[in-house]
Amino acid sequence: MKIGLLSDTHGYLDPSIFTYFENVDEIWHAGDIGTVEVLDELKKFKPTVAVWGNIDGGKLRQDCKEGEIFEREGVRVLITHIAAKPPKYNKKVLSYVRHYQPKLLVCGHSHILKVMQDKTNNLLFMNPGAAGKHGFHKIKTLLRFDLESGDIKNLEVIEMGPRARIPTD
Protein backbone atom coordinates (compact mmCIF):
# COMPACT_ATOMS: atom_id res chain seq x y z
CA MET A 1 0.00 0.00 0.00
CA LYS A 2 1.44 3.37 -1.04
CA ILE A 3 0.73 6.38 1.20
CA GLY A 4 0.92 10.10 0.43
CA LEU A 5 1.40 12.18 3.59
CA LEU A 6 0.93 15.92 3.96
CA SER A 7 0.13 18.50 6.61
CA ASP A 8 -0.44 22.20 7.12
CA THR A 9 -2.03 23.08 3.79
CA HIS A 10 -3.75 26.06 5.48
CA GLY A 11 -6.37 26.28 2.75
CA TYR A 12 -3.97 25.95 -0.19
CA LEU A 13 -3.64 22.77 -2.24
CA ASP A 14 -0.61 22.95 -4.51
CA PRO A 15 -1.64 21.45 -7.89
CA SER A 16 1.56 19.37 -8.03
CA ILE A 17 0.25 17.28 -5.11
CA PHE A 18 -2.03 15.48 -7.56
CA THR A 19 0.98 14.46 -9.65
CA TYR A 20 3.11 13.42 -6.68
CA PHE A 21 0.24 11.40 -5.21
CA GLU A 22 -1.00 9.98 -8.51
CA ASN A 23 0.09 6.42 -7.65
CA VAL A 24 -0.74 6.39 -3.92
CA ASP A 25 -3.52 4.23 -2.54
CA GLU A 26 -4.40 6.58 0.31
CA ILE A 27 -3.67 10.15 1.40
CA TRP A 28 -3.13 11.10 5.04
CA HIS A 29 -3.47 14.75 6.10
CA ALA A 30 -2.04 15.56 9.53
CA GLY A 31 -4.10 18.67 10.23
CA ASP A 32 -4.33 22.40 9.63
CA ILE A 33 -6.29 21.63 6.50
CA GLY A 34 -7.63 25.17 6.36
CA THR A 35 -10.79 24.76 4.31
CA VAL A 36 -13.42 22.12 3.63
CA GLU A 37 -12.68 22.56 -0.08
CA VAL A 38 -9.10 21.28 0.39
CA LEU A 39 -10.37 18.18 2.18
CA ASP A 40 -13.09 17.63 -0.45
CA GLU A 41 -10.56 17.86 -3.31
CA LEU A 42 -8.30 15.30 -1.64
CA LYS A 43 -11.23 12.95 -0.97
CA LYS A 44 -12.39 13.23 -4.59
CA PHE A 45 -8.90 12.32 -5.75
CA LYS A 46 -8.01 9.42 -3.38
CA PRO A 47 -9.28 7.81 -0.17
CA THR A 48 -8.19 10.23 2.56
CA VAL A 49 -7.64 10.03 6.30
CA ALA A 50 -7.48 13.49 7.87
CA VAL A 51 -7.35 14.97 11.36
CA TRP A 52 -8.13 18.53 12.31
CA GLY A 53 -5.47 20.97 13.43
CA ASN A 54 -5.43 24.05 15.61
CA ILE A 55 -6.49 26.41 12.78
CA ASP A 56 -9.36 24.18 11.68
CA GLY A 57 -12.78 25.10 12.94
CA GLY A 58 -16.45 24.33 12.56
CA LYS A 59 -17.12 22.00 9.66
CA LEU A 60 -13.61 20.47 9.57
CA ARG A 61 -13.86 19.56 13.24
CA GLN A 62 -17.20 17.91 12.49
CA ASP A 63 -15.81 16.01 9.50
CA CYS A 64 -12.49 14.96 11.08
CA LYS A 65 -11.29 13.79 14.46
CA GLU A 66 -8.49 15.25 16.57
CA GLY A 67 -6.64 11.96 16.25
CA GLU A 68 -6.99 8.66 14.44
CA ILE A 69 -5.67 5.23 15.35
CA PHE A 70 -5.89 2.61 12.63
CA GLU A 71 -4.00 -0.23 11.01
CA ARG A 72 -2.85 -0.58 7.40
CA GLU A 73 -0.87 -3.56 6.07
CA GLY A 74 0.02 -4.68 9.59
CA VAL A 75 1.24 -1.23 10.72
CA ARG A 76 -0.63 0.42 13.60
CA VAL A 77 -0.75 4.18 12.99
CA LEU A 78 -1.48 7.12 15.29
CA ILE A 79 -2.09 10.39 13.46
CA THR A 80 -2.74 13.73 15.13
CA HIS A 81 -1.82 17.34 14.48
CA ILE A 82 0.13 18.33 17.60
CA ALA A 83 2.35 15.71 19.21
CA ALA A 84 5.52 17.62 20.26
CA LYS A 85 9.03 16.20 19.75
CA PRO A 86 10.03 12.58 20.12
CA PRO A 87 10.32 11.00 22.60
CA LYS A 88 8.71 13.72 24.77
CA TYR A 89 5.20 13.96 23.37
CA ASN A 90 2.39 15.94 24.94
CA LYS A 91 0.45 14.09 27.67
CA LYS A 92 -2.48 13.08 25.46
CA VAL A 93 -0.30 11.69 22.68
CA LEU A 94 2.01 9.95 25.14
CA SER A 95 -0.98 8.22 26.75
CA TYR A 96 -2.13 7.03 23.29
CA VAL A 97 1.38 5.86 22.42
CA ARG A 98 1.59 3.86 25.64
CA HIS A 99 -1.90 2.41 25.30
CA TYR A 100 -2.06 1.64 21.56
CA GLN A 101 1.67 1.11 20.89
CA PRO A 102 1.66 2.36 17.29
CA LYS A 103 4.52 1.48 14.98
CA LEU A 104 4.07 4.84 13.21
CA LEU A 105 3.26 8.24 14.76
CA VAL A 106 2.31 10.96 12.28
CA CYS A 107 1.82 14.62 13.14
CA GLY A 108 2.12 18.09 11.66
CA HIS A 109 1.98 21.55 13.25
CA SER A 110 5.68 22.47 13.39
CA HIS A 111 6.06 23.03 9.62
CA ILE A 112 9.39 21.22 10.06
CA LEU A 113 9.97 18.03 8.08
CA LYS A 114 11.20 15.36 10.48
CA VAL A 115 11.41 11.59 10.25
CA MET A 116 13.15 9.71 13.03
CA GLN A 117 13.15 6.48 14.91
CA ASP A 118 11.88 6.94 18.46
CA LYS A 119 13.69 4.12 20.27
CA THR A 120 12.19 5.10 23.63
CA ASN A 121 8.65 4.40 22.40
CA ASN A 122 9.59 1.85 19.72
CA LEU A 123 8.00 3.72 16.79
CA LEU A 124 8.80 5.73 13.69
CA PHE A 125 7.94 9.43 13.97
CA MET A 126 6.92 11.30 10.79
CA ASN A 127 6.13 14.96 10.31
CA PRO A 128 5.84 15.81 6.61
CA GLY A 129 6.55 19.50 7.15
CA ALA A 130 4.11 21.89 5.50
CA ALA A 131 2.48 21.67 2.06
CA GLY A 132 0.78 25.07 2.14
CA LYS A 133 2.01 28.58 1.47
CA HIS A 134 1.34 30.05 4.94
CA GLY A 135 3.90 29.77 7.72
CA PHE A 136 7.62 30.16 8.20
CA HIS A 137 8.80 27.11 6.23
CA LYS A 138 10.81 27.94 3.13
CA ILE A 139 10.05 24.81 1.05
CA LYS A 140 6.70 23.01 0.70
CA THR A 141 7.18 19.31 1.50
CA LEU A 142 5.36 15.97 1.35
CA LEU A 143 6.23 12.38 2.22
CA ARG A 144 5.45 9.27 0.24
CA PHE A 145 6.08 5.70 1.43
CA ASP A 146 4.92 2.10 1.28
CA LEU A 147 3.37 -0.10 3.95
CA GLU A 148 3.95 -3.78 3.36
CA SER A 149 3.61 -6.78 5.67
CA GLY A 150 4.10 -4.73 8.85
CA ASP A 151 6.99 -2.68 7.45
CA ILE A 152 7.40 0.95 6.40
CA LYS A 153 9.46 1.07 3.21
CA ASN A 154 10.62 3.26 0.34
CA LEU A 155 10.23 6.58 2.15
CA GLU A 156 10.55 9.56 -0.18
CA VAL A 157 10.82 13.24 0.73
CA ILE A 158 9.21 15.45 -1.90
CA GLU A 159 10.10 19.12 -2.14
CA MET A 160 7.47 21.06 -4.09
CA GLY A 161 9.39 24.32 -4.26
CA PRO A 162 9.37 27.58 -2.31
CA ARG A 163 6.52 28.29 0.13
CA ALA A 164 5.86 31.68 -1.37
CA ARG A 165 6.83 33.26 -4.61
CA ILE A 166 10.05 35.18 -4.23
CA PRO A 167 10.09 38.53 -6.05
CA THR A 168 12.81 38.70 -8.71
CA ASP A 169 13.09 42.49 -8.95
Residue pairs with C-beta under 8 A, 6 or more apart in sequence:
1 25
1 26
1 72
1 73
1 146
1 147
1 148
2 23
2 24
2 25
2 26
2 144
2 145
2 146
3 24
3 25
3 26
3 27
3 28
3 72
3 144
3 145
3 146
3 147
4 17
4 20
4 21
4 24
4 26
4 27
4 28
4 46
4 142
4 143
4 144
5 27
5 28
5 30
5 106
5 126
5 128
5 142
5 143
5 144
5 145
6 17
6 27
6 28
6 29
6 30
6 128
6 131
6 142
6 143
7 29
7 30
7 31
7 32
7 53
7 81
7 107
7 108
7 109
7 127
7 128
7 129
7 130
7 131
8 30
8 31
8 32
8 53
8 108
8 109
8 111
8 129
8 130
8 131
8 132
8 135
8 137
9 29
9 32
9 33
9 34
9 38
9 130
9 131
9 132
10 32
10 34
10 55
10 130
10 132
10 133
10 134
10 135
11 33
11 34
11 35
11 37
11 38
11 132
11 134
12 34
12 38
12 132
12 133
12 134
13 38
13 41
13 42
13 131
14 131
14 132
14 133
14 140
14 160
16 160
16 161
17 131
17 142
17 160
18 45
20 142
20 144
20 158
20 160
21 27
21 45
21 46
21 142
21 144
24 46
24 144
25 46
25 47
26 46
26 47
26 48
26 49
26 72
27 42
27 45
27 46
27 47
27 48
27 49
28 48
28 49
28 50
28 77
28 79
28 106
29 39
29 42
29 48
29 49
29 50
29 51
30 51
30 53
30 79
30 80
30 81
30 106
30 107
30 108
30 109
30 127
30 128
31 50
31 51
31 52
31 53
31 54
31 56
31 80
31 81
31 82
31 107
31 108
31 109
32 53
32 54
32 55
32 56
32 81
32 108
32 109
32 132
33 39
33 50
33 52
33 53
33 56
33 60
33 64
34 55
34 56
34 132
35 60
36 59
36 60
36 63
39 48
39 50
39 60
39 63
39 64
42 48
42 50
49 68
49 70
49 79
50 63
50 64
51 64
51 65
51 66
51 67
51 68
51 79
51 80
51 81
52 60
52 61
52 64
52 65
52 66
52 81
53 81
53 82
53 108
53 109
54 81
54 82
54 109
56 64
66 80
66 81
67 78
67 79
67 80
67 92
67 93
67 96
68 77
68 78
68 79
68 80
69 76
69 77
69 78
69 79
69 96
69 100
69 102
70 76
70 77
71 77
72 147
73 147
73 148
73 149
73 150
74 147
74 149
74 150
74 151
75 103
75 104
75 147
75 150
75 151
75 152
76 100
76 101
76 102
76 103
76 104
77 102
77 103
77 104
77 105
77 106
78 93
78 96
78 97
78 100
78 102
78 104
78 105
78 106
79 105
79 106
79 107
80 93
80 96
80 106
80 107
81 107
81 108
81 109
82 90
82 93
82 107
82 108
82 109
83 89
83 90
83 93
83 105
83 107
83 109
83 125
84 90
84 93
86 105
86 116
86 118
86 120
86 121
86 125
87 118
87 119
87 120
87 121
89 97
89 105
89 121
93 105
93 107
96 102
97 105
97 121
97 123
98 121
101 122
101 123
102 123
103 122
103 123
103 124
103 150
103 152
104 123
104 124
104 126
104 152
105 118
105 121
105 123
105 124
105 125
105 126
106 126
106 127
106 128
107 125
107 126
107 127
108 127
108 128
108 130
109 127
110 127
111 129
111 130
111 135
111 136
111 137
112 127
112 129
112 137
113 127
113 128
113 129
113 141
113 143
113 157
114 125
114 126
114 127
114 129
115 124
115 125
115 126
115 127
115 143
115 155
115 157
116 124
116 125
117 123
117 124
117 125
118 124
118 125
124 152
126 143
128 141
128 142
128 143
129 137
129 139
129 140
129 141
129 142
130 137
130 140
130 141
130 163
131 140
131 141
131 142
131 160
132 140
132 163
133 140
133 163
133 164
134 163
135 163
137 163
138 162
138 163
139 159
139 160
139 161
139 162
139 163
140 159
140 160
140 161
140 162
140 163
141 157
141 158
141 159
141 160
142 157
142 158
142 160
143 155
143 156
143 157
143 158
144 155
144 156
144 158
145 152
145 153
145 154
145 155
145 156
146 152
146 153
146 154
147 153
